[in-house]
Amino acid sequence: MATSLREKQIVALKRMLNFNVNVSKSGNLEPQWKVLVYDRFGSDIISPLIGVKELRDLGVTLHLNLHSDRDAIPDVPAVYFVMPTEENIQRICRDLQNQQYESFYLNFISAIPRQRLEEIANAAIHANSVAQVSKVFDQYLNFISLEDDMFTLRHQDRDSISYYAINRGDVKDTEMDQIMDTIVDSLFSVFVTLGTVPIIRSPRGNAAEMVAEKLDKKLRENLRDARNSFFTTDNIQAGQFSFQRPLLVVLDRNLDIASMLHHTWTYQALSHDVLDLKLNRVEIEEVNEARSPTGPNAI
């Protein structure tokens, strides 16, 4: 049974890749071959958790970027894992019009607005491909697990929710609300994945209080709708629901600015500072420098 946040996100991703059916533990069943289509946000979520070999074991023969040039494969189902942005929705509609794949399993990283869901429905009707849209799911996986109990909210466009973005002098109220909504959406996804409702604490009079209030409101609205709540035993796998509520402490960075400049004495911190560590991965470019016969290293 998955216990850490990272393990639970891996379980959710594997279930998604198995057409939102729980993966059999016996391993005797042959996986159905499929194509995985993701955007840059989906790639950032999957890459630290599931390697290429594991994707093969789950039946993924190809994994492609949504906005790349993709050939039509009309006899293979496709699993989409993307953010519900306007650009992504338009590209999905184009795939439906071209009947790019045998069937479409649309999985959105965060909840898709009703208006954009209607755009997909209209595109499927006009393309006569309604029967090809097999499933549409809101996965609520809008965060990146880097360790068992450590996650980050975003890698792509992370500057849009950075410390500077919140505290710059010319920030508008609409921009601040958008930043807060992005943070709250990711934190809500974390607790949907954990299957628990947190106890929220924050100081008053700063951005942390705004995040705490918005998250509290979103959790309460979901709990009021008993039929569609993510925190009931009917919607959570047996064994995952827990009555032990975690404590979520939301703090403003202004309370402790010095910590951002501290460097712990670990190889992980050294790799992050020196080797540009991103999503648990370090890329080192090999440079071959030709030795000059007249230089100091000349023999």
C-alpha positions in Angstrom: 0.0 0.0 0.0 1.3 3.4 -1.0 2.2 5.5 2.1 4.2 8.5 1.0 3.0 11.3 -1.3 5.5 10.2 -4.0 4.3 6.6 -4.0 0.6 7.7 -4.2 1.3 9.9 -7.1 3.1 7.0 -8.9 0.1 4.8 -8.2 -2.2 7.5 -9.6 -0.1 7.9 -12.8 0.1 4.1 -13.4 -3.7 3.9 -13.0 -4.1 6.7 -15.5 -1.8 4.9 -18.0 -3.9 1.7 -17.5 -7.0 3.6 -18.8 -7.9 4.6 -15.2 -8.2 1.1 -14.1 -6.2 -0.2 -11.1 -3.0 -2.0 -12.2 -3.1 -5.7 -11.5 -0.5 -6.7 -8.9 -0.2 -10.2 -10.4 1.6 -8.9 -13.5 0.3 -11.8 -15.5 -1.9 -9.8 -17.8 -0.4 -8.4 -21.0 -0.7 -4.6 -21.1 -2.6 -3.0 -23.9 -0.3 -1.0 -26.2 -0.9 2.7 -26.3 0.5 6.1 -27.1 1.2 8.7 -24.3 0.7 12.3 -25.3 1.7 15.0 -22.8 2.5 18.7 -22.6 5.5 20.2 -20.9 3.7 20.2 -17.5 2.8 16.6 -17.8 6.4 15.7 -18.8 7.7 17.4 -15.7 5.3 15.4 -13.4 6.0 12.0 -15.0 9.8 12.2 -15.6 11.0 12.1 -12.0 8.7 9.2 -11.2 8.4 6.8 -14.1 11.3 5.9 -16.4 11.2 4.7 -20.0 11.4 1.1 -19.1 8.5 1.3 -16.7 6.5 3.1 -19.4 7.2 0.1 -21.7 6.1 -2.3 -19.0 2.8 -0.3 -18.8 2.3 -0.7 -22.5 3.4 2.8 -23.7 5.1 2.3 -27.1 5.4 6.0 -27.8 5.5 9.1 -25.6 5.1 12.3 -27.5 4.7 16.0 -26.9 1.3 17.3 -27.6 2.5 20.2 -29.8 5.1 18.1 -31.8 4.5 16.9 -35.3 2.8 13.5 -34.7 1.9 11.0 -37.3 -1.6 9.5 -37.2 -1.8 6.0 -35.7 -5.5 5.0 -36.3 -5.3 1.6 -34.7 -3.8 2.5 -31.3 -5.5 4.2 -28.3 -3.9 7.4 -26.9 -3.7 8.6 -23.3 -3.4 12.3 -23.0 -2.0 14.0 -19.9 -2.1 17.8 -20.2 -3.1 21.0 -18.5 -6.5 22.3 -19.6 -5.1 25.4 -21.3 -6.7 27.0 -24.3 -3.8 26.1 -26.5 -3.9 22.5 -25.5 -7.6 22.2 -26.0 -7.3 23.5 -29.5 -4.7 21.0 -30.3 -6.8 18.1 -28.9 -9.7 19.3 -31.0 -7.5 19.2 -34.0 -6.5 15.6 -33.2 -10.1 14.7 -33.0 -10.9 16.3 -36.3 -7.9 14.4 -37.9 -9.0 11.2 -36.1 -5.4 10.8 -35.0 -5.9 7.7 -32.9 -8.2 4.8 -32.4 -9.6 6.2 -29.1 -8.9 9.1 -26.8 -8.4 8.9 -23.0 -8.2 12.6 -22.0 -6.6 13.2 -18.6 -6.3 16.7 -17.3 -3.7 17.6 -14.7 -6.1 20.0 -13.0 -9.9 20.4 -13.3 -11.0 21.5 -16.8 -13.5 24.4 -17.0 -16.9 23.6 -18.3 -16.5 26.0 -21.3 -13.4 24.1 -22.5 -15.0 20.8 -22.0 -17.8 21.9 -24.3 -15.3 22.9 -26.9 -14.0 19.4 -27.0 -17.5 18.0 -27.2 -18.4 20.3 -30.1 -15.2 19.4 -31.9 -16.0 15.7 -31.5 -19.5 16.1 -32.8 -18.4 18.1 -35.9 -15.7 15.5 -36.6 -18.1 12.6 -36.1 -15.6 11.1 -33.5 -17.8 11.1 -30.4 -17.4 7.4 -30.0 -13.6 7.7 -30.1 -13.6 9.8 -26.9 -13.5 6.9 -24.4 -12.9 8.7 -21.1 -12.4 12.3 -19.7 -10.8 12.6 -16.2 -9.6 15.4 -13.9 -6.6 13.8 -12.3 -5.7 16.5 -9.8 -1.9 15.8 -10.1 -0.8 19.4 -10.4 2.4 19.1 -8.4 5.9 17.4 -8.8 7.1 14.8 -6.3 10.9 14.9 -6.0 11.2 12.8 -2.8 8.9 10.7 -0.7 7.6 13.7 1.2 9.0 16.7 -0.7 7.3 18.3 -3.7 7.4 21.4 -5.7 4.4 23.1 -7.2 5.7 23.9 -10.7 8.8 23.8 -12.8 7.6 25.3 -16.1 6.7 29.0 -15.7 7.8 28.8 -12.1 8.8 32.5 -12.2 5.0 33.3 -12.5 4.5 32.1 -8.8 7.9 33.1 -7.5 8.7 35.2 -4.4 9.4 38.2 -6.8 6.1 37.8 -8.6 4.1 38.1 -5.4 6.2 40.9 -3.8 6.9 43.2 -6.8 5.6 46.7 -6.4 3.5 46.9 -9.6 1.6 43.6 -9.1 -2.1 44.0 -9.9 -4.9 42.6 -7.8 -6.0 40.4 -10.8 -2.4 39.1 -11.1 -2.2 38.4 -7.4 -5.5 36.4 -7.5 -4.2 34.4 -10.4 -1.0 33.5 -8.5 -2.9 32.6 -5.4 -5.3 30.4 -7.4 -2.4 28.6 -9.1 -0.8 27.8 -5.7 -4.2 26.7 -4.2 -4.9 24.5 -7.1 -1.6 22.7 -6.7 -2.0 22.3 -2.9 -5.6 21.0 -3.4 -4.2 18.4 -5.8 -1.7 17.3 -3.1 -4.4 16.6 -0.6 -6.7 14.9 -3.1 -3.8 12.6 -3.9 -3.1 12.0 -0.2 -6.8 11.4 0.4 -6.9 13.6 3.6 -8.2 16.9 4.7 -5.5 19.0 6.4 -5.6 21.3 9.4 -4.5 24.6 8.0 -2.5 27.2 10.0 -1.0 30.5 8.7 0.0 33.9 10.1 -2.4 36.9 9.4 -2.0 39.8 7.1 0.1 38.5 4.3 0.0 36.3 1.2 0.1 33.1 3.3 -3.3 34.0 4.8 -4.8 34.5 1.3 -3.6 31.0 0.3 -4.9 29.4 3.5 -8.3 31.0 3.1 -8.7 30.1 -0.5 -7.6 26.5 0.1 -10.0 26.2 3.1 -12.9 27.5 1.0 -12.1 25.1 -1.8 -11.8 22.1 0.5 -15.1 23.0 2.2 -16.9 23.4 -1.1 -15.8 19.9 -2.1 -16.8 18.4 1.2 -20.3 19.8 1.0 -20.9 18.0 -2.3 -21.1 14.5 -0.8 -21.7 12.8 -4.1 -18.6 14.3 -5.8 -16.3 14.8 -2.8 -12.7 13.5 -3.2 -12.5 12.9 0.5 -15.1 10.2 1.0 -14.5 6.5 1.3 -16.4 5.9 -1.9 -13.9 7.9 -4.0 -10.8 6.8 -2.2 -9.3 3.4 -2.6 -9.6 1.1 0.4 -6.8 1.5 2.8 -5.8 5.0 1.6 -8.4 6.9 3.6 -7.0 8.0 7.0 -8.6 9.8 9.9 -5.2 11.2 10.9 -5.3 14.7 9.5 -2.0 16.3 8.5 -1.0 19.8 9.6 -0.4 22.3 6.8 1.5 25.4 7.9 1.6 28.1 5.2 4.3 30.7 5.8 5.3 33.8 4.0 8.9 33.9 2.8 9.3 37.4 4.3 9.3 35.8 7.7 12.6 34.1 7.0 14.4 35.6 4.0 17.8 34.4 5.2 17.0 30.7 4.7 17.0 31.2 0.9 20.7 32.2 1.1 21.8 29.3 3.3 23.5 26.2 1.7 23.4 23.0 3.6 26.5 20.7 3.7 25.1 17.9 1.6 26.0 16.6 -1.9 22.4 17.3 -2.9 22.7 21.0 -2.2 26.1 21.1 -3.9 24.7 19.4 -7.0 21.8 21.9 -7.0 24.1 24.9 -6.8 27.0 23.9 -9.0 25.5 21.5 -11.6 22.1 23.0 -12.2 20.0 20.2 -10.7 16.5 20.2 -12.2 13.8 17.7 -11.4 16.3 15.3 -9.8 18.3 15.3 -13.0 21.7 16.7 -13.8 22.9 17.2 -17.4 26.6 17.7 -18.0 27.9 18.7 -21.4 31.2 17.1 -22.3 33.6 19.6 -23.9 36.7 18.3 -25.8 39.3 21.0 -25.8 42.2 20.5 -28.2 45.6 21.0 -26.5 47.8 23.7 -28.0 51.3 22.5 -28.7 52.7 25.8 -27.5 50.6 26.0 -24.4 51.6 25.3 -20.8 50.5 21.6 -21.1 52.6 21.0 -24.2 55.0 18.0 -24.1 
